[in-house]
Amino acid sequence: MKILEKAKFNLVLDHPFFAAVLLNLRMKPDRRYPVGATDGETLWYNPETLQNWSLEEVEAFLAHEVMHVVLLHFLRRGRRDKAKWNAAADYAVNLILKDAGFSLPPYALIDEAFRGLSAEEIYELIPEPVVPFSLGDVEDGKEASDPTAAKRKEVEVKIAVRRAMSIAKAWGKLPSGLERLIKEVQEPQKDWREVLQEFLERSFGRSDYAWIPPSRRYLAQNLILPAMVGEERLDEVVVAIDTSGSVSDTMLQVFLSELKGLVQQFSLERMWVVCCDARVHNADEFTADEFTVERIRLSGGGGTDFRPVFRWVEKCGITPVCLIYFTDTWGDFPETPPPYPVLWAVVGGKVREDIPFGEVVCLRRGA
């Protein structure tokens, strides 16, 4: 197809990163797909569809399929619904293409609310039924069901991506935002729950178990189990939620989802959930047994100031073992750090680099 060859040629000149990855894929016509698809090895395309598209749209289609490969979407679906996974992966990819300067057709799945979120996170947020038509599908790779083969394929793709990055950087045509994203995929961080577990263990200062006294948490079940040393102290954790105008409804859903997971994973005896924008709106106290997401009262929508939460903790005379702040990090910080550990649990786009204290962990886990 002439338009397909022209689109590939333009990618080489204008977007060498995408072109270099594309050259690793076999291209085959296939009218089964409305537009096309990839499984990480082959890129199928519908010639009848593409011949009616503009050159810019064909370029966007090729780059779209390339990003499904770069982000390993063909290996990550697991047992998720295939149509919904395709939609979630498209939402993740299309924002990247938009930032890279591609012209997306009007029906392309794109929503700024999903910026910075992975396909897995978007999958949990989008409703059903999903939109059946997309810019291009992703099929499961033949290695997806074999962990050993999938790991080999992942390494193979990452090598190809590093090579493509080098080519694009040599030409001076690798967008900085794309470079940062690829580095996150190439060098994935720990899941935030792993970081949180390590953080809480350090905060509680516990590393050993003892039978005397036994764990109070299991006595009601007539179970005598060892307790962590120091377990008899009251576990008081403060969780702050940024409800400012810069935090979208989608981000708040992520916060609440992760908060629910936090309560399920850790035996927190007492927890305060504080909602704050430029002032504290609501502060609710829970035990682990009492907590439900539905009881959280989300209020706010104004500017962002982190200081009121720390003033509230001090005013209430609370000495938490730690404070976990769900936020996008864009606000005013206290001049001095508090006398307890702080974890900034971040979701969104760019994260501030001048956070004055505490540890920072991103809730997103790749695109």
TAZIQUI-V998944 format. One record per run of one state. SS is the DSSP state (H for helix, E for strand, C for the rest). FROM is the first residue (numbers start at 1). TO is the last residue. If there is no record, write none. Layout:
SS|FROM|TO  SS|FROM|TO
//
This chain:
C|1|1  H|2|14  C|15|15  H|16|22  C|23|25  E|26|29  C|30|35  E|36|38  C|39|41  E|42|45  C|46|46  H|47|50  C|51|54  H|55|70  C|71|72  H|73|75  C|76|81  H|82|99  C|100|111  H|112|114  C|115|118  H|119|125  C|126|136  E|137|138  C|139|146  H|147|170  C|171|175  H|176|186  C|187|191  H|192|204  C|205|208  E|209|214  C|215|215  H|216|221  C|222|225  E|226|228  C|229|235  E|236|242  C|243|248  H|249|265  C|266|269  E|270|276  C|277|279  E|280|286  C|287|292  H|293|295  C|296|304  E|305|305  C|306|306  H|307|315  C|316|321  E|322|327  C|328|331  E|332|332  C|333|340  E|341|346  C|347|358  E|359|362  C|363|367
//
